[in-house]
Every structure is written in structure tokens, then in C-alpha cells.
Amino acid sequence: MDSPASKDPLHGVTLKQLLTELVVEHGWAGLAERVDIRCFRFDPSLNSSLVFLRKTPWARAKVEALYMQGKTRP
């Protein structure tokens, strides 16, 4: 029996994949301009940002929204 497809647009995308794509597209400075959080502004790293985003739902929601904006653009 087939399971129904997920309606979550982020289904199957890990936070690490999402953040890595955003860093490649915008760079750390560009991310800091779009999402004003300290881990993007001061000594940014993938690991420290992942730890912060996993513990901070409001920041993660902003980063996920930015990612989705990029996916919906033509």
C-alpha cells in the first residue's frame, strides 16, 4: 500500500541541506541581512548555526521561509 505524499514542502530536506544552499546562494553576510541573528553575523559557521536553529524555533522558521522564497521564484 502506498503512503500518501507529504504536503510539507520541506519534506525530505534536512536543515543542514537547507542552510548550506542558503549560504552558497547568499553568503553569510547576505543571510545576516535577510535574517538578523547573531550566529550569521559574528564568526558564522555551519555547525554553530545548526545548533542555534535547532534550539530556536522562531529563527528556524525565518530561515525556512527564506529558503521557500528562493524555491518559489521563477
Protein Blocks (a to p, Z undefined) as FASTA:
>chain_A
ZZdddfbfkgoiafklmmmmmmmmnommlmmmmmccfklmnopafklmmmmmmmmmklmm
mmmmmmmmmmmpZZ
